[in-house]
Amino acid sequence: MYAGLNTSFIGILEERGIWTEKCATCGACVLSEYGGICPLTRCAKRLLNSPCGGSREDRCEVRTDRQCAWQLIYQRLKRIGQLDRLKKITPPKNWNPSLDGGYRVIVREDHRI
């Protein structure tokens, strides 16, 4: 994915009036590692290397109305024959530019007056 605009929400229409975020535009895309499913966006705990162990019957521990992101990732990688991707350890994410610390600010000095 290549961002073309400064977007505040990238979601898809799930059903009339309901959009689901699939990408948080964090700037450190890992979609290619997880079969096109972003654990940073889809996992309530934003885990990068495995499920938390609290999910039950493929439901998220934090949000039981949602499927566990890691169950989705496992199913997708299994379906495309790439389960070996799960053996790779992903280093911790740099959360400094994330949305959790409030709104993000990008400053381009070449555009300032």
DSSP file (Angstrom, degrees, kcal/mol; ACC not computed):
  #  RESIDUE AA STRUCTURE BP1 BP2  ACC     N-H-->O    O-->H-N    N-H-->O    O-->H-N    TCO  KAPPA ALPHA  PHI   PSI    X-CA   Y-CA   Z-CA
    1    1 A M              0   0    0      0, 0.0     2,-0.5     0, 0.0    28,-0.1   0.000 360.0 360.0 360.0 136.3    0.0    0.0    0.0
    2    2 A Y        -     0   0    0      0, 0.0     2,-0.3     0, 0.0     0, 0.0  -0.981 360.0-131.8-123.0 119.3    1.3    3.5   -0.8
    3    3 A A        +     0   0    0     -2,-0.5     3,-0.1     1,-0.2     0, 0.0  -0.515  23.9 179.3 -72.3 132.5   -0.5    6.3    0.9
    4    4 A G        +     0   0    0     -2,-0.3     2,-0.3     1,-0.1    -1,-0.2   0.594  66.4  26.2-105.8 -16.9   -1.4    9.1   -1.6
    5    5 A L  S    S-     0   0    0      0, 0.0     2,-1.2     0, 0.0    -1,-0.1  -0.892  91.3 -92.6-138.5 165.3   -3.1   11.5    0.9
    6    6 A N        -     0   0    0     -2,-0.3     2,-0.4    -3,-0.1    -3,-0.0  -0.744  57.5-171.6 -80.9  99.8   -3.0   12.3    4.6
    7    7 A T        -     0   0    0     -2,-1.2     3,-0.1     1,-0.1    -4,-0.0  -0.764  29.4-167.7-103.6 138.3   -5.7    9.9    5.6
    8    8 A S  S    S+     0   0    0     -2,-0.4     2,-0.3     1,-0.3    -1,-0.1   0.626  80.6  19.1 -96.0 -15.3   -7.3    9.8    9.0
    9    9 A F        -     0   0    0      2,-0.1     2,-0.6    12,-0.0    -1,-0.3  -0.922  54.8-169.8-157.5 126.3   -9.1    6.5    8.4
   10   10 A I  E     +A   23   0A   0     13,-0.7    12,-1.8    -2,-0.3    13,-1.2  -0.923  34.7 145.5-117.6 104.3   -8.7    3.7    5.9
   11   11 A G  E     -A   21   0A   0     -2,-0.6     2,-0.3    10,-0.3    10,-0.3  -0.884  39.3-132.4-134.5 165.4  -11.6    1.4    6.1
   12   12 A I  E     -A   20   0A   0      8,-2.3     8,-2.6    -2,-0.3     2,-0.7  -0.886  33.7-101.7-117.9 153.4  -13.7   -0.8    3.9
   13   13 A L  E     +A   19   0A   0     -2,-0.3     6,-0.3     6,-0.2     3,-0.1  -0.619  37.5 174.7 -74.3 114.9  -17.5   -1.0    3.8
   14   14 A E  E    S-     0   0A   0      4,-2.7     2,-0.3    -2,-0.7    -1,-0.2   0.866  70.3 -23.7 -86.2 -44.1  -18.5   -4.1    5.7
   15   15 A E  E >  S-A   18   0A   0      3,-1.4     3,-3.0     0, 0.0    -1,-0.4  -0.947 100.0 -48.5-158.3 169.6  -22.2   -3.5    5.4
   16   16 A R  T 3  S+     0   0    0     -2,-0.3     3,-0.1     1,-0.3    -3,-0.0  -0.194 128.0   1.5 -51.6 120.0  -24.4   -0.4    4.9
   17   17 A G  T 3  S+     0   0    0      1,-0.1     2,-0.5    -3,-0.0    -1,-0.3   0.432 111.6 100.3  83.6   0.7  -23.2    2.3    7.4
   18   18 A I  E <   +A   15   0A   0     -3,-3.0    -4,-2.7     2,-0.0    -3,-1.4  -0.960  44.8 179.8-126.0 117.5  -20.4    0.2    8.9
   19   19 A W  E     -A   13   0A   0     -2,-0.5     2,-0.5    -6,-0.3    -6,-0.2  -0.921  13.3-152.4-112.5 140.4  -16.8    0.6    7.8
   20   20 A T  E     -A   12   0A   0     -8,-2.6    -8,-2.3    -2,-0.4     2,-0.3  -0.951  17.2-125.2-116.4 129.3  -14.0   -1.4    9.3
   21   21 A E  E     +A   11   0A   0     -2,-0.5   -10,-0.3   -10,-0.3     3,-0.1  -0.548  31.6 169.3 -72.9 130.2  -10.4   -0.2    9.6
   22   22 A K  E     +     0   0A   0    -12,-1.8    16,-0.4     1,-0.3     2,-0.3   0.528  68.1  33.4-113.5 -15.8   -7.9   -2.5    7.9
   23   23 A C  E     -A   10   0A   0    -13,-1.2   -13,-0.7    18,-0.1    -1,-0.3  -0.993  52.3-163.9-146.2 133.0   -4.9   -0.2    8.0
   24   24 A A        -     0   0    0     -2,-0.3    75,-0.1    -3,-0.1    -1,-0.1   0.315  41.3-126.4 -97.3   7.4   -3.8    2.4   10.5
   25   25 A T        +     0   0    0      1,-0.1   -18,-0.1   -15,-0.1    -2,-0.0   0.913  49.1 162.4  45.8  52.9   -1.3    4.0    8.1
   26   26 A C        -     0   0    0      1,-0.1    -1,-0.1     2,-0.1    -3,-0.0   0.654  49.7-122.7 -77.5 -15.7    1.4    3.6   10.7
   27   27 A G  S    S+     0   0    0      1,-0.0     2,-0.1    71,-0.0    -1,-0.1   0.461  95.4  82.7  87.9  -0.1    4.2    4.1    8.2
   28   28 A A  S    S-     0   0    0     66,-0.0    -2,-0.1    65,-0.0    -1,-0.0  -0.539  71.9-163.0-132.5  66.0    5.8    0.7    9.0
   29   29 A C        +     0   0    0      1,-0.1     3,-0.1   -28,-0.1    -6,-0.0  -0.228  23.7 170.5 -63.0 132.4    3.8   -1.7    6.9
   30   30 A V    >>  +     0   0    0      1,-0.1     3,-1.3     2,-0.1     4,-1.0   0.158  43.5 114.4-122.3  13.9    3.9   -5.4    7.8
   31   31 A L  G >4>S+     0   0    0      1,-0.3     5,-2.8     2,-0.2     3,-0.6   0.859  73.5  57.2 -55.6 -38.2    1.1   -6.5    5.5
   32   32 A S  G 345S+     0   0    0      1,-0.2     3,-0.4     3,-0.2    -1,-0.3   0.754 105.9  51.1 -67.7 -23.0    3.4   -8.6    3.3
   33   33 A E  G <45S+     0   0    0     -3,-1.3    -1,-0.2     1,-0.2    -2,-0.2   0.722 113.4  42.7 -84.2 -22.5    4.6  -10.6    6.4
   34   34 A Y  T X<5S-     0   0    0     -4,-1.0     3,-1.2    -3,-0.6    -1,-0.2  -0.067 118.2 -94.2-121.3  32.5    1.1  -11.5    7.6
   35   35 A G  T 3 5S-     0   0    0     -3,-0.4    -3,-0.2     1,-0.3    -4,-0.1   0.777  83.9 -54.2  66.4  27.5   -0.8  -12.5    4.5
   36   36 A G  T 3 <S+     0   0    0     -5,-2.8     2,-0.5     1,-0.2    -1,-0.3   0.571 112.3 114.6  84.1   8.9   -2.3   -9.0    4.0
   37   37 A I    <   -     0   0    0     -3,-1.2    -1,-0.2    -6,-0.4     3,-0.1  -0.963  60.2-141.1-114.8 121.8   -3.8   -8.8    7.6
   38   38 A C     >  -     0   0    0     -2,-0.5     4,-2.8   -16,-0.4     3,-0.4  -0.712  10.6-166.3 -87.4 114.7   -2.3   -6.1    9.8
   39   39 A P  H  > S+     0   0    0      0, 0.0     4,-1.5     0, 0.0     7,-0.3   0.774  88.6  61.2 -69.2 -23.4   -1.9   -7.2   13.4
   40   40 A L  H  4 S+     0   0    0      2,-0.2   -17,-0.1     6,-0.1     8,-0.1   0.852 116.7  29.8 -69.2 -33.6   -1.3   -3.6   14.4
   41   41 A T  H  4 S+     0   0    0     -3,-0.4    -1,-0.1   -19,-0.2   -18,-0.1   0.864 127.6  38.9 -90.9 -42.0   -4.7   -2.7   13.2
   42   42 A R  H  < S+     0   0    0     -4,-2.8     2,-0.5   -20,-0.2    27,-0.3   0.756  99.3  77.5 -87.3 -25.9   -6.7   -5.8   13.7
   43   43 A C  S >< S-     0   0    0     -4,-1.5     3,-1.2    -5,-0.3    25,-0.1  -0.752  70.2-146.5 -88.7 126.8   -5.3   -7.1   17.0
   44   44 A A  T 3  S+     0   0    0     -2,-0.5    -1,-0.1     1,-0.3    -4,-0.0   0.797 103.9  41.1 -61.5 -28.3   -6.7   -5.3   20.1
   45   45 A K  T 3  S-     0   0    0     -6,-0.1    -1,-0.3     2,-0.1    -5,-0.1   0.418 106.6-129.3 -98.8  -0.3   -3.3   -5.7   21.8
   46   46 A R    <   +     0   0    0     -3,-1.2     2,-0.3    -7,-0.3    -6,-0.1   0.872  40.4 178.1  54.6  43.6   -1.3   -4.9   18.7
   47   47 A L        -     0   0    0     -8,-0.2    -1,-0.2     1,-0.1    -4,-0.1  -0.578  18.8-169.0 -79.8 138.6    0.8   -8.0   19.1
   48   48 A L  S    S+     0   0    0     -2,-0.3    42,-0.1    42,-0.1    -1,-0.1   0.578  76.4  36.7-104.4 -12.7    3.4   -8.6   16.3
   49   49 A N  S    S-     0   0    0      1,-0.4    -1,-0.1    40,-0.1    -2,-0.0   0.604 119.0 -19.4-121.3 -14.1    4.7  -12.2   16.9
   50   50 A S  S    S-     0   0    0      0, 0.0    -1,-0.4     0, 0.0    20,-0.1  -0.969  75.8 -71.1-177.7 168.5    1.8  -14.3   18.2
   51   51 A P        -     0   0    0      0, 0.0    -3,-0.1     0, 0.0    -8,-0.0  -0.296  44.2-117.1 -70.3 164.6   -1.6  -14.3   19.7
   52   52 A C        -     0   0    0      1,-0.1     0, 0.0    -5,-0.1     0, 0.0   0.719  37.4-120.7 -77.3 -22.3   -2.0  -13.3   23.3
   53   53 A G  S    S+     0   0    0      0, 0.0    -1,-0.1     0, 0.0     0, 0.0   0.364  93.9  92.7  95.4  -4.7   -3.4  -16.6   24.5
   54   54 A G        +     0   0    0      2,-0.0     2,-0.1     0, 0.0     5,-0.1   0.532  55.0 108.5 -98.3  -7.3   -6.6  -15.1   25.8
   55   55 A S        -     0   0    0      3,-0.1     2,-0.4     5,-0.0     5,-0.2  -0.408  52.2-158.7 -71.6 147.9   -8.7  -15.6   22.7
   56   56 A R  B >   -B   59   0B   0      3,-1.3     3,-2.1     1,-0.1    12,-0.1  -0.996  66.8  -9.6-131.9 131.8  -11.4  -18.3   22.9
   57   57 A E  T 3  S-     0   0    0     -2,-0.4    -1,-0.1     1,-0.3     3,-0.1   0.887 129.2 -54.4  48.7  47.4  -13.1  -20.1   20.0
   58   58 A D  T 3  S+     0   0    0      1,-0.2    10,-2.5     9,-0.1     2,-0.3   0.566 110.9 125.9  64.4  15.6  -11.4  -17.7   17.5
   59   59 A R  B <   -BC  56  67B   0     -3,-2.1    -3,-1.3     8,-0.3     8,-0.2  -0.799  67.1-105.3-102.7 145.2  -12.8  -14.6   19.3
   60   60 A C        -     0   0    0      6,-2.6     6,-0.2     3,-0.6     8,-0.1  -0.396  18.2-139.2 -66.5 140.2  -10.7  -11.7   20.6
   61   61 A E  S    S+     0   0    0      1,-0.2     3,-0.3    -2,-0.1    -1,-0.1   0.872 103.1  39.6 -66.9 -38.3  -10.1  -11.6   24.4
   62   62 A V  S    S+     0   0    0      1,-0.3     2,-0.5     2,-0.1    -1,-0.2   0.912 129.5  26.7 -80.2 -45.3  -10.6   -7.8   24.5
   63   63 A R    >   -     0   0    0      1,-0.1     3,-2.2     3,-0.1    -3,-0.6  -0.841  66.0-175.4-121.9  91.5  -13.4   -7.5   22.0
   64   64 A T  T 3  S+     0   0    0     -2,-0.5    -1,-0.1    -3,-0.3     4,-0.1   0.623  80.7  68.3 -67.0 -11.6  -15.4  -10.7   21.9
   65   65 A D  T 3  S+     0   0    0     -6,-0.1     2,-0.3    -3,-0.1    -1,-0.3   0.491  97.2  68.0 -82.0  -1.9  -17.6   -9.4   19.1
   66   66 A R  S <  S-     0   0    0     -3,-2.2    -6,-2.6    -6,-0.2     2,-0.1  -0.876  87.2-110.8-120.0 150.1  -14.5   -9.6   16.8
   67   67 A Q  B     -C   59   0B   0     -2,-0.3     2,-0.3    -8,-0.2    -8,-0.3  -0.477  44.8 -97.5 -71.6 147.6  -12.5  -12.4   15.4
   68   68 A C     >  -     0   0    0    -10,-2.5     4,-1.9     1,-0.2     3,-0.5  -0.514  27.5-141.4 -64.8 126.4   -8.9  -12.9   16.8
   69   69 A A  H  > S+     0   0    0     -2,-0.3     4,-2.6   -27,-0.3    -1,-0.2   0.869 101.4  54.6 -59.0 -37.6   -6.6  -11.2   14.3
   70   70 A W  H  > S+     0   0    0      2,-0.2     4,-2.4     1,-0.2    -1,-0.2   0.805 104.4  53.4 -71.1 -28.3   -4.0  -14.0   14.8
   71   71 A Q  H  > S+     0   0    0     -3,-0.5     4,-2.5     2,-0.2    -1,-0.2   0.908 110.9  47.5 -67.3 -41.7   -6.6  -16.6   13.9
   72   72 A L  H  X S+     0   0    0     -4,-1.9     4,-2.4     2,-0.2    -2,-0.2   0.916 112.7  48.8 -63.5 -43.1   -7.3  -14.7   10.7
   73   73 A I  H  X S+     0   0    0     -4,-2.6     4,-2.8     2,-0.2     5,-0.3   0.932 112.2  48.4 -62.7 -46.6   -3.5  -14.4   10.0
   74   74 A Y  H  X S+     0   0    0     -4,-2.4     4,-2.5     1,-0.2     5,-0.2   0.938 112.5  48.1 -59.6 -48.2   -3.0  -18.1   10.7
   75   75 A Q  H  X S+     0   0    0     -4,-2.5     4,-2.3     1,-0.2    -1,-0.2   0.909 113.7  47.1 -60.8 -42.9   -5.9  -19.2    8.4
   76   76 A R  H  X S+     0   0    0     -4,-2.4     4,-1.8     2,-0.2    -2,-0.2   0.940 113.6  46.6 -65.6 -47.4   -4.8  -16.9    5.6
   77   77 A L  H  <>S+     0   0    0     -4,-2.8     5,-3.3     1,-0.2     6,-0.3   0.868 113.4  50.0 -64.5 -35.9   -1.1  -18.0    5.7
   78   78 A K  H ><5S+     0   0    0     -4,-2.5     3,-1.2    -5,-0.3    -1,-0.2   0.921 108.8  52.4 -65.5 -43.5   -2.2  -21.6    5.9
   79   79 A R  H 3<5S+     0   0    0     -4,-2.3    -2,-0.2     1,-0.3    -1,-0.2   0.846 114.4  41.8 -62.3 -35.2   -4.5  -21.2    2.9
   80   80 A I  T 3<5S-     0   0    0     -4,-1.8    -1,-0.3    -5,-0.1    -2,-0.2   0.326 115.1-114.0 -97.9   9.2   -1.7  -19.7    0.8
   81   81 A G  T < 5S+     0   0    0     -3,-1.2    -3,-0.2    -4,-0.2     3,-0.1   0.840  83.1 115.3  69.4  35.4    0.9  -22.2    2.0
   82   82 A Q    > < +     0   0    0     -5,-3.3     3,-1.8    -6,-0.1     4,-0.2  -0.108  17.7 130.0-128.9  36.9    3.1  -19.7    3.8
   83   83 A L  G >   +     0   0    0     -6,-0.3     3,-1.9     1,-0.3     4,-0.2   0.753  63.1  76.5 -62.0 -23.2    2.9  -20.7    7.5
   84   84 A D  G >  S+     0   0    0      1,-0.3     3,-1.5     2,-0.2     4,-0.3   0.716  77.7  74.6 -62.6 -18.6    6.7  -20.6    7.7
   85   85 A R  G X  S+     0   0    0     -3,-1.8     3,-1.1     1,-0.3    -1,-0.3   0.786  84.8  65.7 -61.6 -26.4    6.4  -16.8    7.8
   86   86 A L  G <  S+     0   0    0     -3,-1.9    -1,-0.3     1,-0.2    -2,-0.2   0.610  87.3  68.7 -74.0 -11.0    5.2  -17.2   11.4
   87   87 A K  G <  S+     0   0    0     -3,-1.5     2,-0.3    -4,-0.2    -1,-0.2   0.697  79.9  94.4 -78.0 -19.3    8.7  -18.5   12.4
   88   88 A K  S <  S-     0   0    0     -3,-1.1     2,-0.6    -4,-0.3    -3,-0.0  -0.574  75.0-135.0 -77.2 132.0   10.2  -15.1   11.8
   89   89 A I        -     0   0    0     -2,-0.3   -40,-0.1     1,-0.0    -2,-0.1  -0.776  14.7-146.9 -88.6 124.5   10.5  -12.9   14.9
   90   90 A T        -     0   0    0     -2,-0.6   -42,-0.1   -42,-0.1     3,-0.1  -0.787  18.8-122.9 -91.3 128.9    9.4   -9.3   14.3
   91   91 A P        -     0   0    0      0, 0.0    -1,-0.0     0, 0.0     0, 0.0  -0.250  42.9 -77.7 -67.0 159.8   11.3   -6.7   16.3
   92   92 A P        -     0   0    0      0, 0.0     2,-0.2     0, 0.0     0, 0.0  -0.216  51.6-113.5 -56.9 145.9    9.4   -4.3   18.6
   93   93 A K        -     0   0    0     -3,-0.1     2,-1.0     1,-0.1   -45,-0.0  -0.557  19.9-118.0 -81.7 144.4    7.6   -1.5   16.8
   94   94 A N        -     0   0    0     -2,-0.2    -1,-0.1     1,-0.2   -66,-0.0  -0.750  30.7-173.6 -79.4 105.9    8.7    2.1   17.4
   95   95 A W    >   +     0   0    0     -2,-1.0     3,-1.9     1,-0.2     6,-0.2   0.489  57.4  98.5 -84.6  -2.4    5.5    3.5   18.9
   96   96 A N  T 3  S+     0   0    0      1,-0.3    -1,-0.2     4,-0.1     5,-0.1   0.897  88.0  40.3 -53.6 -46.0    6.7    7.1   18.9
   97   97 A P  T 3  S+     0   0    0      0, 0.0    -1,-0.3     0, 0.0    -2,-0.1   0.341  95.5 118.1 -86.2  12.1    4.9    8.1   15.6
   98   98 A S  S X  S-     0   0    0     -3,-1.9     3,-0.6     1,-0.1    -3,-0.0  -0.147  75.4-116.8 -76.9 170.9    1.8    6.1   16.5
   99   99 A L  G >  S+     0   0    0      1,-0.2     3,-1.7     2,-0.1    -1,-0.1   0.659 101.4  80.0 -78.4 -17.1   -1.8    7.4   17.0
  100  100 A D  G 3  S+     0   0    0      1,-0.3    -1,-0.2    -5,-0.1     3,-0.1   0.758  86.9  57.6 -66.1 -22.8   -1.9    6.3   20.6
  101  101 A G  G <  S-     0   0    0     -3,-0.6    -1,-0.3     1,-0.4     2,-0.2   0.210 124.3 -90.1 -90.0  16.4    0.1    9.4   21.7
  102  102 A G  S <  S-     0   0    0     -3,-1.7    -1,-0.4     2,-0.0     2,-0.0  -0.634  78.1 -13.8 104.7-167.8   -2.4   11.7   20.3
  103  103 A Y        -     0   0    0     -2,-0.2     2,-0.3    -3,-0.1    -5,-0.0  -0.351  69.8-118.9 -72.2 150.0   -2.6   13.2   16.8
  104  104 A R        -     0   0    0     -2,-0.0     2,-0.5    -7,-0.0    -1,-0.1  -0.635  21.2-157.6 -90.4 146.4    0.4   13.0   14.6
  105  105 A V        -     0   0    0     -2,-0.3     2,-0.5     2,-0.0     0, 0.0  -0.990   3.9-166.7-124.8 127.8    2.2   16.0   13.2
  106  106 A I        -     0   0    0     -2,-0.5     2,-0.5     2,-0.0    -2,-0.0  -0.968   7.9-165.5-113.1 124.8    4.3   16.0   10.1
  107  107 A V        -     0   0    0     -2,-0.5     2,-0.7     5,-0.0     3,-0.1  -0.946   8.2-171.2-114.1 122.7    6.5   19.0    9.6
  108  108 A R    >>  -     0   0    0     -2,-0.5     3,-2.2     1,-0.1     4,-0.5  -0.915   6.6-164.4-112.5 104.5    8.1   19.7    6.3
  109  109 A E  G >4 S+     0   0    0     -2,-0.7     3,-1.1     1,-0.3    -1,-0.1   0.810  85.8  65.5 -57.9 -32.0   10.5   22.6    6.8
  110  110 A D  G 34 S+     0   0    0      1,-0.2    -1,-0.3    -3,-0.1    -3,-0.0   0.598 104.4  46.6 -69.0  -9.1   10.8   23.1    3.0
  111  111 A H  G <4 S+     0   0    0     -3,-2.2    -1,-0.2     2,-0.0    -2,-0.2   0.467  91.1 100.9-108.0  -5.1    7.1   24.1    3.0
  112  112 A R    <<        0   0    0     -3,-1.1    -5,-0.0    -4,-0.5    -3,-0.0  -0.490 360.0 360.0 -82.2 151.5    7.2   26.5    5.9
  113  113 A I              0   0    0     -2,-0.2    -1,-0.1     0, 0.0    -4,-0.0   0.388 360.0 360.0-102.2 360.0    7.3   30.2    5.5
